Amino acid sequence: MSIELHIFVDNQKIPTRDRWQEEIDRLGFPAIIQDPFTLQKDRGFRPASYCGKSSGFEFYLDPSKDILVSYPHIASRVGSREACATFRWGGDIVEMSTALSAAVSLAVLTDGIYYYPDDDILYEAEEAFRATRMDLGLK
């Protein structure tokens, strides 16, 4: 079973891996995304760690319109954000924690829109940050 989460972002706000990692650190998430990683080019499994435990998640960056075909009811909230970063992981709690930390940090950094389709949860970046910190048991 895999789980997906989408972060809708403006193309011009897509960061480098290093800038993204700085944001993960600044927000206090104990996750590290291994380098090298170019968000616009690299697809598939991304090695990472959470609290020092090896993990990872799948990452895909696609045009928003390709994702919104499946979720037209959120298009107005996504607005003009042209890209969608999709995070996918299995049932492992460390994978989930790593993916959520990375996804929310990307949302905050880019003023992105967070969408979890399984529960139809749509958050602005700051709301996603607060909810994720609470879900992961971080203060």
Secondary structure, 3 states (H helix, E strand, C coil): CCEEEEEEECHHHCCCHHHHHHHHHHCCCCEEECCCCCCCCCCEEEEEEECCEEEEEEEEEEEHHHHHCCCHHHHHHHCCCCEEEEEEECCCHHHHHHHHHHHHHHHHHHCCEEEEHHHCEEEEHHHHHHHHHHHCCCC
